[in-house]
Amino acid sequence: MELGTFRRCHVTARWGAPSLRERPGGDCVLLDPETGRCRGYVARPLQCRAYPFWPSVVASPESWREHARRCPGMDQGRLWPGKVIARIVSRFPPRF
């Protein structure tokens, strides 16, 4: 699929920056509902590679807890150093 076609079909600026569209219920349009796997994993955008280290998620302990309640993978596995998280967060546009 050409980049322009992909953007028209799957990208929105609803949150003030380019973002993947969501299906009703909040699932990403690239999430395969049958397998639970991402159809675009190899070429996934920063939005996906960086989650849960989005500026809005790491902004406060309350925000982190709110996201963790909805995402079973958060607070599991490897602990990331603060410097690495700060570097990831710095890659986002200011209003993300």
Secondary structure in CASP SS format (residue, H / E / C, confidence):
PFRMAT SS
TARGET T0000
AUTHOR 0000-0000-0000
METHOD secondary structure of the structure
MODEL  1
M C 1.00
E C 1.00
L H 1.00
G H 1.00
T H 1.00
F H 1.00
R H 1.00
R H 1.00
C H 1.00
H H 1.00
V E 1.00
T E 1.00
A C 1.00
R C 1.00
W C 1.00
G C 1.00
A C 1.00
P C 1.00
S E 1.00
L E 1.00
R C 1.00
E E 1.00
R C 1.00
P C 1.00
G C 1.00
G C 1.00
D C 1.00
C E 1.00
V C 1.00
L C 1.00
L E 1.00
D C 1.00
P C 1.00
E C 1.00
T C 1.00
G C 1.00
R C 1.00
C E 1.00
R C 1.00
G C 1.00
Y H 1.00
V H 1.00
A H 1.00
R C 1.00
P C 1.00
L H 1.00
Q H 1.00
C H 1.00
R H 1.00
A C 1.00
Y C 1.00
P C 1.00
F C 1.00
W C 1.00
P H 1.00
S H 1.00
V H 1.00
V H 1.00
A C 1.00
S C 1.00
P H 1.00
E H 1.00
S H 1.00
W H 1.00
R H 1.00
E H 1.00
H H 1.00
A H 1.00
R H 1.00
R H 1.00
C C 1.00
P C 1.00
G C 1.00
M C 1.00
D C 1.00
Q C 1.00
G C 1.00
R C 1.00
L C 1.00
W C 1.00
P C 1.00
G H 1.00
K H 1.00
V H 1.00
I H 1.00
A H 1.00
R H 1.00
I H 1.00
V H 1.00
S H 1.00
R C 1.00
F C 1.00
P C 1.00
P C 1.00
R C 1.00
F C 1.00
END
